Amino acid sequence: MEQVSDEELAKRYTVRFEEGKKFIRVVHSNGVQRSSHTFIVLKDDAKFQRGDILKSASWASPAKNFARGNILRGDWSNVRWTGV
C-alpha cells in the first residue's frame, strides 16, 4: 500500500456539489474514487423541509427515513463525527 503524507492526502481530497431537481448531492473524492456523501433537500415536500440533510443510500438516491439535520436552521442534532 502506498504511504501518503497528510499534506498530500489533503491536496487529493475534494468535495463537490452536484445540483439535481430535488436534491444537491455532496460528492467527496480522495483522488482515486468518488462517493456520494449526503443529499440536501432543495424544496419542501410532505416529509422534508428545504435544507434538510439526508444520508446517502446509494450514488443516486438519499435514504428517506429521516433528516439528519438542516443546514439552513443550523440543526446538526443527528450528524455524528463518524458520518451522517
matplotlib code that plots the C-alpha trace (Angstrom):
import matplotlib.pyplot as plt

x = [0.0, 1.2, 2.2, 0.8, 1.5, -1.3, -0.5, -0.6, -3.9, -5.4, -4.4, -6.1, -9.3, -12.1, -15.7, -18.1, -21.8, -24.0, -27.4, -30.4, -34.1, -34.9, -31.5, -28.0, -25.6, -22.4, -19.7, -16.2, -13.2, -9.8, -8.2, -8.8, -12.6, -15.7, -18.5, -21.9, -21.7, -25.1, -28.0, -29.5, -33.2, -33.9, -37.7, -40.2, -42.4, -44.7, -41.9, -38.8, -38.1, -35.7, -32.1, -32.7, -29.6, -30.2, -27.8, -26.8, -28.5, -26.7, -24.8, -28.1, -30.6, -30.8, -32.1, -35.6, -36.2, -35.4, -33.4, -30.0, -30.2, -30.9, -28.2, -30.5, -31.5, -28.1, -29.6, -26.9, -28.7, -28.3, -25.0, -22.2, -18.4, -18.3, -20.6, -24.3]
y = [0.0, 3.5, 5.7, 9.2, 12.2, 14.2, 17.1, 15.0, 13.5, 16.9, 18.0, 15.0, 15.2, 17.2, 17.9, 18.8, 19.8, 18.5, 20.1, 18.0, 18.6, 17.7, 17.4, 18.7, 15.7, 16.2, 14.1, 13.6, 12.2, 11.0, 11.3, 7.6, 7.1, 9.3, 8.7, 10.2, 11.5, 13.3, 14.9, 18.3, 18.9, 21.8, 22.2, 21.5, 18.4, 16.3, 14.8, 17.0, 20.7, 22.8, 22.4, 19.0, 16.8, 13.2, 10.3, 8.7, 5.3, 4.9, 7.0, 8.3, 8.4, 9.5, 7.5, 8.9, 7.5, 10.8, 14.0, 14.1, 17.9, 21.1, 23.4, 26.4, 26.2, 25.2, 22.0, 19.3, 17.1, 13.8, 14.5, 12.5, 12.8, 9.3, 10.4, 11.1]
z = [0.0, -0.9, 2.1, 1.7, 3.9, 5.5, 3.3, 0.1, 1.2, 1.9, -1.7, -3.2, -1.2, -2.8, -2.2, -5.0, -5.0, -7.9, -8.2, -9.4, -9.5, -5.9, -4.1, -4.0, -3.9, -1.9, -3.5, -2.0, -3.7, -2.5, -5.9, -6.7, -6.2, -5.7, -3.3, -2.7, 0.9, 1.6, -0.1, 0.7, 0.0, -2.4, -2.0, 0.8, 0.4, 2.5, 4.6, 4.4, 4.5, 2.3, 3.7, 5.3, 5.3, 4.1, 4.3, 1.0, 0.3, -3.0, -5.5, -7.0, -4.1, -0.4, 2.5, 3.1, 6.6, 8.5, 8.1, 9.9, 10.4, 8.4, 7.1, 6.9, 10.6, 11.8, 13.2, 13.5, 16.0, 14.2, 12.5, 14.1, 13.8, 12.2, 9.4, 9.0]

ax = plt.figure().add_subplot(projection="3d")
ax.plot(x, y, z, "-o")
ax.set_aspect("equal")
plt.show()
